[in-house]
Amino acid sequence: MEDFHDAKSKMFGNQVIGLFGVFDGHGGSRAAEYVKENLFDNLMNHPNFLDNTRLAIVESYKQTDEDYLKEENNHQRDAGSTASTAVLVGDRLLVANVGDSRAVICRGGKAFALSDDHKPNRTDERQRIEDAGGVVMWVGTWRVGGVLAVSRAFGDRLLKQYVVAEPEIQEDTIEGVDFLILASDGLWDVVTNQEAVSMIESITNAEEAANRLTDEAYRRGSCDNITCLIVRFSHAHELSIEVKCPLSHPSAHEEVDGPFKEVDS
């Protein structure tokens, strides 16, 4: 199991802050664990976290990647990790993505993706890699240098020239949003965005909804780690957070009773 997740809610100044993330490791779990333990701390400590959240996210991703590579410099390991994170600042929802984990929101029964998977054969990603001197080739699936099936990630020192940790960020508001799904590609490999939303739209309990998605992905034959984190929004802007990782350990069930309570995953 190489997936990790994180979920926190707290007050920051006079703002309600929510921090949610799914991190899918490859080549071992070390990179994913490191990102889980450090990314949000780096973000919260950034001097521009509230007044320029987008900049703070970009620079925190970069700092976390650089710090991880320095820490692992003397090791033979070359692990990496994706990250799909959602930052709630008041009613603003900023989703940042590196890799092929994905964020999807439900609004009025319809699915809206707030991230675009970083696959090596994505036209702009392939061009970026080739402009940097890299190659994308088919080895069972499209891979950077014939090795890695994602085009952006934390870590991956030997491919760092091509596999960057620069996030793409999309912003929305939580007005009219029923829930957010953050999940690793173990779900999205076998379930479409709209299928996921439709499957759990009527399930008001977030833990049951998370179970429904992960069980369905497993039933459809997903061969990857599956992590689903669901954030449901009430009209009072309270949060209910449920995480289910059924392929390797029991479910982790977390609830935030109000916007001011902090939880640790």
Buried (B, 14 or more C-beta within 10 A) or exposed (E): EBBBBBBBBBEEEEBBBBBBBBBBBBBBBBBBBBBBEBBBEBBBEBEEBBEEBBBBBBBBBBBBBEBBBEEBEEEEEBBBBBBBBBBBBBEEBBBBBBBBBBBBBBBEEEBBBBBBBBBBBBEEBBEBBEEEEBEBEEEEEBBBBEBBBBBBBBBBBBBBEBBBBBBBBBBBEBEEBBBBBBBBBBBBBBBEBBBBBBBBBEBEBBBEBBBBBBEBBBEEEBEBBBBBBBBBBEEEBBBBBBBBBBBEEEBBEBEBEEBEBEBEB
